[in-house]
Amino acid sequence: QQNCNTQSCPVDGGWGSWQPAGACSVTCGPGTEPIEREADTEQQNCNTQSCPVDGGWGSWQPAGACSVTCGPGTEPIERECDSPAPQHGGKQCVGPSMDTQSCDKGLCPINGDWSPWSGWSACNVTCGGGIQLRTRLCDNPPPQHGGNNCVGDDDGDGADTDYQECNTNLCPVDGGWSQWLPWETCNLSCGRGTQRRIRTCTEPAPQYNGNGCLGDPNGDGTDEDSRPCQIQPCPVDGSWGVWTTYGPCSATCGPGTQSRSRLCDNPAPSNRGKDCPGDVDGDGREEETRSCNSGAPCPVDGMWGPWFEISPCNVTCGGGIVVKERLCNAPSPQHGGNPCAGDIDGDGREVGFDVCKTGRCPVWDAWGSWSPCTVTCGPGDRERARVCDTAGAEPGAACPGDAIGVGVDTEEETCNNGPCPNEEEDCSTQGCPDPGILAGQTQEQAEEDGEEKSDNTALLA
């Protein structure tokens, strides 16, 4: 016997266990980190926990009624920590969730009140009984913004007068001649005659030991004058006609005046007849006035108040509708005034609509390329990603399906790079693939897959 086949038997290679080979590609959220085993390098998932999202305040919203019914006041407002809400250990919103803002319900009515009485005026006589007066004004304060006039100010002129008697002791009164009476009718109806006139010591009559009138020779309290007269038409004294009816009031509401008149034509004075009694200026016309519409308040037409929102926008982007409302209270119609313009049903409310969230909605970019299969042979999986394009979109809006606003979407699918080679396969006859080359792949195909894998890894990071 002799030795034979003294060469060593072939030993096939076997992989060792995987070991970490570098840091994770991200600090939070899905990423990859390199691992290796002898003569090979691979990637595995790491830091799969979600990144923290800090909370952000939403917009302020009304939270109650104004503190007053008229004039300036305040009203509560509130906001919620939901834009976005804190997630995954993120910080809560900083600052208060409740606050107040100013509101204005229009000017409040102010009722008028009297100022103190003035001092009494001087008496108009030194004896014999006179009067003195005092006044006060409705200016403490004056009525404003629809407030009532002062109590007792029936004519609405804002003034009040009070009277009292003064110096009631009797005074000596010297006699004074009255005006000459009109000339008496001529004593002849034609030809030259005589007419006379008289006056009496009655303006005033002497009283309380006063002197008689000067030139009263016989002390009978009369004086006479005469002049020649001749045939001429008889004089006709004027007499007033019938009063006209009162004309329209000078004001349709509040205090005003109306007047009526009459003419000295029943008959008119002629041939030197007397003017009508009281016709001082001799124009043959007399006018009389009286107050009217005293205390009747003027109508106040209603005016719309400011618009305010009663519902939020019905969409987050792409153009929606917000419902608003306004009230007929600035001011409300009063005293028969007209309702607000367009208030057909008279309920004092009007509902309108405004467009909102008109910015475009974000859209997903195209899917990126698939990542390499997680294994080089046998069943595995791969993934691809796409990014939410928010450039120029409505602030705060997210792509469809992106409920938490991450802005990145991924999807996976299974992959199979063919069966793994049998460990006992004889590579001496068929040739074994180089590391990283799948069964049935050429060197060029493996290099192309390696470049695509590098691109997808960067996209997922």
C-alpha positions as CSV (number, residue, x, y, z in Angstrom):
1,Q,0.0,0.0,0.0
2,Q,1.0,3.6,-0.6
3,N,-0.5,7.0,0.3
4,C,-2.7,8.7,-2.3
5,N,-4.8,11.9,-2.6
6,T,-2.6,13.6,-0.1
7,Q,-3.9,17.1,-1.0
8,S,-6.2,18.8,1.6
9,C,-10.0,18.4,1.1
10,P,-11.9,21.6,0.0
11,V,-13.7,23.5,2.8
12,D,-16.7,25.7,1.8
13,G,-16.9,29.2,3.4
14,G,-19.6,29.9,6.1
15,W,-20.9,33.4,7.3
16,G,-20.3,34.6,10.8
17,S,-22.9,36.6,12.9
18,W,-23.9,40.2,12.0
19,Q,-22.2,43.0,14.0
20,P,-23.0,46.8,14.2
21,A,-20.9,48.7,11.7
22,G,-21.9,52.4,12.2
23,A,-24.4,55.0,13.6
24,C,-28.2,55.2,12.8
25,S,-29.0,57.5,9.9
26,V,-31.6,59.5,12.0
27,T,-31.9,60.4,15.6
28,C,-35.7,59.7,15.7
29,G,-38.2,58.1,13.4
30,P,-37.5,55.3,11.0
31,G,-33.9,55.0,9.8
32,T,-31.1,52.5,8.9
33,E,-27.7,51.6,10.4
34,P,-25.0,49.5,8.9
35,I,-24.2,46.0,10.1
36,E,-21.6,43.6,8.9
37,R,-20.4,40.1,8.9
38,E,-17.2,38.8,7.7
39,A,-16.7,39.8,4.0
40,D,-20.2,41.6,3.8
41,T,-22.0,44.7,4.9
42,E,-25.8,45.2,5.2
43,Q,-28.4,47.7,6.7
44,Q,-31.0,47.2,9.4
45,N,-33.8,49.4,10.8
46,C,-33.1,51.5,13.9
47,N,-34.7,54.3,16.1
48,T,-38.2,53.3,15.0
49,Q,-39.9,55.4,17.6
50,S,-41.8,58.5,16.3
51,C,-40.2,62.0,16.6
52,P,-41.7,64.4,19.3
53,V,-44.1,67.0,17.9
54,D,-44.5,70.2,20.0
55,G,-48.0,71.7,20.4
56,G,-49.1,74.9,18.6
57,W,-52.0,77.2,19.5
58,G,-55.0,77.4,17.2
59,S,-56.7,80.7,16.4
60,W,-58.7,82.7,19.0
61,Q,-62.4,82.0,19.1
62,P,-65.3,83.8,20.9
63,A,-66.2,82.2,24.2
64,G,-69.0,84.3,25.7
65,A,-71.1,87.5,25.5
66,C,-70.0,91.1,25.8
67,S,-69.9,92.3,29.4
68,V,-72.2,95.3,28.7
69,T,-75.4,95.9,26.7
70,C,-74.2,99.4,25.6
71,G,-71.0,101.2,25.4
72,P,-67.5,99.7,25.5
73,G,-66.9,96.4,27.3
74,T,-65.0,93.1,27.1
75,E,-65.8,89.6,25.9
76,P,-64.0,86.3,26.6
77,I,-62.1,84.4,23.9
78,E,-60.3,81.0,23.9
79,R,-58.0,78.9,21.8
80,E,-57.0,75.3,21.8
81,C,-53.5,73.6,21.6
82,D,-54.3,71.7,18.4
83,S,-52.3,73.3,15.6
84,P,-50.7,70.8,16.0
85,A,-51.5,69.0,19.2
86,P,-48.4,67.8,21.2
87,Q,-47.5,64.2,20.3
88,H,-44.8,61.6,21.0
89,G,-43.5,63.5,24.1
90,G,-43.6,66.9,22.4
91,K,-44.0,70.1,24.5
92,Q,-47.4,71.5,25.5
93,C,-48.4,75.0,24.1
94,V,-46.9,78.0,26.0
95,G,-49.2,80.7,27.2
96,P,-52.9,81.1,28.3
97,S,-55.8,79.4,26.6
98,M,-58.3,82.0,27.8
99,D,-58.2,85.8,27.3
100,T,-60.5,88.8,26.7
101,Q,-60.9,91.3,23.9
102,S,-62.8,94.6,23.6
103,C,-66.4,94.9,22.4
104,D,-68.6,97.8,21.8
105,K,-72.4,97.8,22.0
106,G,-72.9,101.4,20.9
107,L,-73.6,104.5,22.8
108,C,-75.7,104.3,26.0
109,P,-78.8,106.6,26.2
110,I,-78.4,109.4,28.8
111,N,-81.5,111.0,30.3
112,G,-81.5,114.8,30.8
113,D,-81.5,116.3,34.3
114,W,-82.0,119.9,35.5
115,S,-79.2,122.1,36.6
116,P,-79.6,124.0,39.9
117,W,-82.0,127.1,39.8
118,S,-80.4,130.4,39.1
119,G,-80.8,133.2,41.6
120,W,-84.0,135.3,41.6
121,S,-84.0,138.2,39.2
122,A,-84.5,141.8,40.4
123,C,-88.1,142.8,40.9
124,N,-89.5,144.6,37.9
125,V,-91.1,147.4,40.1
126,T,-90.2,149.1,43.4
127,C,-93.7,149.1,44.7
128,G,-97.2,148.1,43.9
129,G,-96.5,144.4,43.3
130,G,-94.2,142.9,40.7
131,I,-92.7,139.7,39.7
132,Q,-89.2,138.2,39.7
133,L,-88.1,135.0,38.1
134,R,-85.5,132.4,38.1
135,T,-84.4,129.8,35.5
136,R,-82.7,126.5,35.1
137,L,-81.5,124.5,32.1
138,C,-81.7,120.8,31.2
139,D,-78.0,120.4,30.9
140,N,-76.9,118.4,33.9
141,P,-76.5,116.4,31.8
142,P,-78.4,117.2,28.6
143,P,-80.4,114.2,27.0
144,Q,-78.2,112.3,24.6
145,H,-78.3,109.2,22.4
146,G,-82.1,108.8,22.7
147,G,-82.3,109.6,26.4
148,N,-85.4,111.3,27.8
149,N,-85.9,115.1,28.2
150,C,-85.8,116.5,31.7
151,V,-88.9,115.8,33.8
152,G,-91.5,118.5,33.2
153,D,-89.8,119.8,30.0
154,D,-93.0,119.4,28.0
155,D,-92.0,121.7,25.1
156,G,-88.6,120.2,24.8
157,D,-86.8,123.5,24.7
158,G,-84.4,122.5,27.5
159,A,-85.3,125.5,29.8
160,D,-87.6,126.0,32.8
161,T,-88.8,129.3,34.4
162,D,-90.2,129.9,37.9
163,Y,-92.1,133.1,39.0
164,Q,-92.9,134.8,42.4
165,E,-94.5,138.0,43.4
166,C,-92.4,140.9,44.8
167,N,-92.7,144.4,46.2
168,T,-96.4,144.1,46.8
169,N,-96.7,147.4,48.6
170,L,-98.9,150.0,47.0
171,C,-97.3,153.0,45.1
172,P,-98.8,156.5,44.6
173,V,-99.9,156.7,41.0
174,D,-100.0,160.1,39.2
175,G,-102.5,160.4,36.4
176,G,-101.5,160.1,32.8
177,W,-103.3,160.9,29.7
178,S,-104.4,158.1,27.4
179,Q,-103.8,158.3,23.7
180,W,-106.2,160.5,21.9
181,L,-109.2,158.7,20.9
182,P,-110.0,158.6,17.1
183,W,-111.5,161.7,15.7
184,E,-115.3,161.7,16.1
185,T,-117.4,161.8,13.0
186,C,-117.7,165.2,11.4
187,N,-120.9,166.9,12.7
188,L,-121.9,167.5,9.2
189,S,-122.4,164.9,6.5
190,C,-121.4,167.5,3.9
191,G,-120.0,170.9,3.9
192,R,-117.5,172.2,6.4
193,G,-118.0,171.1,9.9
194,T,-116.2,170.3,13.1
195,Q,-115.0,167.1,14.6
196,R,-113.5,166.5,17.9
197,R,-111.4,164.0,19.8
198,I,-110.9,163.4,23.5
199,R,-108.5,161.7,25.8
200,T,-108.9,160.6,29.4
201,C,-106.8,160.7,32.5
202,T,-106.7,156.9,32.7
203,E,-103.2,155.8,31.7
204,P,-103.0,155.6,34.5
205,A,-105.7,157.1,36.5
206,P,-104.5,158.9,39.6
207,Q,-104.5,156.6,42.7
208,Y,-103.2,156.4,46.2
209,N,-103.0,160.2,46.4
210,G,-101.3,160.6,43.1
211,N,-101.5,163.9,41.1
212,G,-104.1,164.4,38.4
213,C,-103.2,164.8,34.7
214,L,-101.4,167.9,33.6
215,G,-103.7,170.4,31.8
216,D,-106.9,169.1,33.2
217,P,-108.4,172.5,33.8
218,N,-111.7,171.4,35.3
219,G,-110.4,168.3,37.0
220,D,-113.0,166.0,35.4
221,G,-110.3,163.7,33.9
222,T,-111.0,164.5,30.3
223,D,-109.4,166.6,27.6
224,E,-110.9,167.7,24.3
225,D,-109.4,168.7,21.0
226,S,-111.2,169.8,17.8
227,R,-110.6,170.5,14.1
228,P,-112.5,171.5,11.1
229,C,-113.9,168.9,8.7
230,Q,-115.6,169.0,5.3
231,I,-117.8,166.9,3.2
232,Q,-116.0,163.8,2.2
233,P,-116.6,160.1,2.0
234,C,-117.2,158.6,5.4
235,P,-114.3,156.6,6.9
236,V,-114.7,152.8,7.1
237,D,-112.9,151.1,10.0
238,G,-111.3,147.8,9.3
239,S,-112.4,144.5,10.8
240,W,-110.7,141.2,10.9
241,G,-111.9,138.4,8.7
242,V,-112.1,134.7,9.7
243,W,-109.0,132.9,10.8
244,T,-107.5,130.4,8.3
245,T,-106.9,126.8,9.4
246,Y,-103.6,126.1,11.1
247,G,-100.8,125.2,8.6
248,P,-98.6,122.1,8.8
249,C,-96.4,121.6,11.8
250,S,-92.8,122.8,11.3
251,A,-91.5,119.5,12.5
252,T,-92.7,115.9,11.8
253,C,-91.5,114.8,15.3
254,G,-90.3,116.5,18.4
255,P,-91.4,120.1,19.3
256,G,-92.5,122.4,16.4
257,T,-94.9,125.3,15.6
258,Q,-97.8,125.9,13.3
259,S,-99.4,129.1,12.4
260,R,-102.7,130.6,11.0
261,S,-103.5,134.1,9.8
262,R,-106.4,136.4,9.1
263,L,-106.8,139.6,6.9
264,C,-108.2,143.0,7.8
265,D,-110.8,142.7,5.0
266,N,-114.2,142.3,6.7
267,P,-114.3,145.2,5.7
268,A,-110.9,146.6,4.9
269,P,-110.3,150.1,6.2
270,S,-111.0,152.8,3.7
271,N,-111.5,156.5,3.5
272,R,-109.3,157.0,6.5
273,G,-111.0,154.3,8.5
274,K,-109.2,152.7,11.4
275,D,-106.9,149.8,10.9
276,C,-108.1,146.6,12.5
277,P,-107.5,146.4,16.2
278,G,-104.0,145.2,17.0
279,D,-102.7,145.9,13.4
280,V,-99.7,147.8,14.7
281,D,-97.8,147.9,11.4
282,G,-100.9,148.4,9.3
283,D,-100.2,145.7,6.8
284,G,-103.7,144.3,7.2
285,R,-102.5,140.9,8.3
286,E,-102.3,139.2,11.6
287,E,-100.6,135.9,12.4
288,E,-100.9,133.5,15.3
289,T,-98.7,130.6,16.2
290,R,-99.0,127.6,18.6
291,S,-96.8,124.7,19.5
292,C,-97.3,121.2,17.9
293,N,-96.0,117.6,18.1
294,S,-94.8,118.4,21.6
295,G,-93.1,115.3,23.1
296,A,-93.7,113.0,20.1
297,P,-90.4,111.1,19.6
298,C,-88.9,111.0,16.1
299,P,-88.6,107.6,14.4
300,V,-85.2,106.0,14.4
301,D,-84.3,103.7,11.5
302,G,-82.5,100.5,12.2
303,M,-78.8,100.0,11.2
304,W,-76.8,96.8,10.9
305,G,-74.1,96.0,13.5
306,P,-70.8,94.4,12.5
307,W,-70.5,90.9,11.1
308,F,-69.3,88.1,13.3
309,E,-68.6,84.4,12.5
310,I,-71.0,81.8,13.8
311,S,-69.2,78.7,12.4
312,P,-65.6,77.8,11.4
313,C,-64.4,77.2,7.8
314,N,-65.8,73.9,6.5
315,V,-62.5,72.9,4.8
316,T,-58.7,73.1,5.6
317,C,-57.7,74.1,2.0
318,G,-58.9,74.6,-1.5
319,G,-61.6,77.2,-0.8
320,G,-64.5,76.7,1.6
321,I,-67.3,78.7,3.3
322,V,-67.6,80.3,6.7
323,V,-71.0,81.4,8.0
324,K,-71.3,84.9,9.5
325,E,-74.2,86.9,11.1
326,R,-75.0,90.5,12.0
327,L,-77.8,92.1,14.1
328,C,-80.0,95.1,13.5
329,N,-78.9,96.9,16.7
330,A,-76.7,99.8,15.8
331,P,-79.3,101.3,16.5
332,S,-82.4,99.1,16.6
333,P,-85.5,100.6,14.8
334,Q,-87.6,102.7,17.3
335,H,-90.7,104.9,17.3
336,G,-92.0,103.6,13.9
337,G,-88.5,103.8,12.2
338,N,-87.7,101.5,9.3
339,P,-86.1,98.1,9.9
340,C,-82.5,97.5,8.7
341,A,-82.1,97.4,4.9
342,G,-82.8,93.9,3.6
343,D,-84.4,92.7,6.8
344,I,-87.4,91.2,5.0
345,D,-88.7,89.0,7.8
346,G,-88.1,91.7,10.4
347,D,-86.3,89.4,12.9
348,G,-83.3,91.8,13.2
349,R,-80.8,89.2,12.0
350,E,-79.0,88.6,8.7
351,V,-76.8,85.6,7.8
352,G,-74.0,85.8,5.2
353,F,-71.2,83.7,3.9
354,D,-67.5,84.4,3.2
355,V,-64.9,82.2,1.3
356,C,-62.1,80.8,3.5
357,K,-59.0,78.7,3.3
358,T,-58.6,79.6,-0.4
359,G,-55.0,78.4,-0.6
360,R,-54.3,75.3,-2.7
361,C,-54.2,71.9,-1.0
362,P,-50.9,70.1,-0.6
363,V,-50.3,67.2,-2.9
364,W,-47.9,64.2,-2.8
365,D,-44.9,64.2,-5.0
366,A,-44.2,61.2,-7.2
367,W,-43.1,58.0,-5.5
368,G,-39.3,57.5,-5.2
369,S,-37.6,54.4,-6.4
370,W,-37.9,51.1,-4.6
371,S,-35.1,50.4,-2.0
372,P,-33.1,47.2,-2.5
373,C,-34.6,44.0,-1.2
374,T,-33.8,43.3,2.4
375,V,-32.2,40.0,1.4
376,T,-30.0,38.9,-1.5
377,C,-31.9,35.7,-2.0
378,G,-35.1,34.1,-0.8
379,P,-38.3,36.1,0.3
380,G,-37.7,39.7,1.5
381,D,-39.3,43.1,1.3
382,R,-38.5,46.6,0.0
383,E,-40.0,50.1,0.4
384,R,-40.3,53.4,-1.3
385,A,-41.2,57.0,-0.1
386,R,-42.9,60.2,-1.3
387,V,-42.9,63.7,0.1
388,C,-45.8,66.1,0.6
389,D,-45.4,69.2,-1.5
390,T,-46.6,72.2,0.7
391,A,-45.0,75.0,-1.3
392,G,-47.5,77.8,-1.8
393,A,-50.3,75.7,-0.1
394,E,-52.8,76.8,2.6
395,P,-50.9,77.1,5.9
396,G,-51.5,74.2,8.2
397,A,-53.1,72.0,5.6
398,A,-51.7,68.4,5.1
399,C,-51.6,65.9,2.2
400,P,-54.5,63.3,2.1
401,G,-53.9,60.6,4.6
402,D,-51.2,62.5,6.5
403,A,-53.2,62.8,9.7
404,I,-50.3,64.0,11.9
405,G,-48.6,66.3,9.3
406,V,-45.3,64.4,9.1
407,G,-45.0,65.2,5.4
408,V,-43.5,61.9,4.3
409,D,-45.4,58.7,3.2
410,T,-43.9,55.2,2.7
411,E,-45.1,51.9,1.4
412,E,-43.6,48.4,1.4
413,E,-43.9,45.3,-0.8
414,T,-42.5,41.8,-0.8
415,C,-39.6,40.9,-3.0
416,N,-37.9,37.7,-4.0
417,N,-34.4,37.6,-5.5
418,G,-34.6,33.9,-6.3
419,P,-33.7,30.9,-4.3
420,C,-30.5,31.0,-2.2
421,P,-27.7,28.8,-3.5
422,N,-27.3,25.3,-1.9
423,E,-24.5,25.4,0.6
424,E,-23.3,22.1,-0.8
425,E,-23.4,23.3,-4.4
426,D,-20.1,22.7,-6.1
427,C,-18.8,26.0,-7.3
428,S,-15.9,24.4,-9.0
429,T,-17.9,23.5,-12.1
430,Q,-20.5,26.3,-12.3
431,G,-18.8,29.1,-10.5
432,C,-20.2,30.8,-7.3
433,P,-21.5,34.4,-7.4
434,D,-19.2,37.1,-6.0
435,P,-20.3,38.7,-2.7
436,G,-23.4,41.0,-3.3
437,I,-24.2,39.3,-6.6
438,L,-27.4,37.3,-6.8
439,A,-27.7,34.1,-8.4
440,G,-28.3,34.6,-12.1
441,Q,-27.1,38.3,-12.0
442,T,-24.2,39.6,-14.0
443,Q,-21.6,41.9,-12.5
444,E,-23.0,44.9,-14.4
445,Q,-26.6,44.2,-13.0
446,A,-25.3,44.0,-9.4
447,E,-23.5,47.3,-9.8
448,E,-26.7,49.0,-11.1
449,D,-28.7,47.6,-8.2
450,G,-26.0,48.9,-5.8
451,E,-26.3,52.5,-7.2
452,E,-30.2,52.4,-6.9
453,K,-29.9,51.1,-3.3
454,S,-27.7,54.1,-2.4
455,D,-30.2,56.5,-3.9
456,N,-33.2,55.0,-2.0
457,T,-31.3,55.0,1.3
458,A,-30.7,58.7,1.0
459,L,-34.4,59.4,0.2
460,L,-35.6,57.4,3.2
461,A,-33.2,59.2,5.5
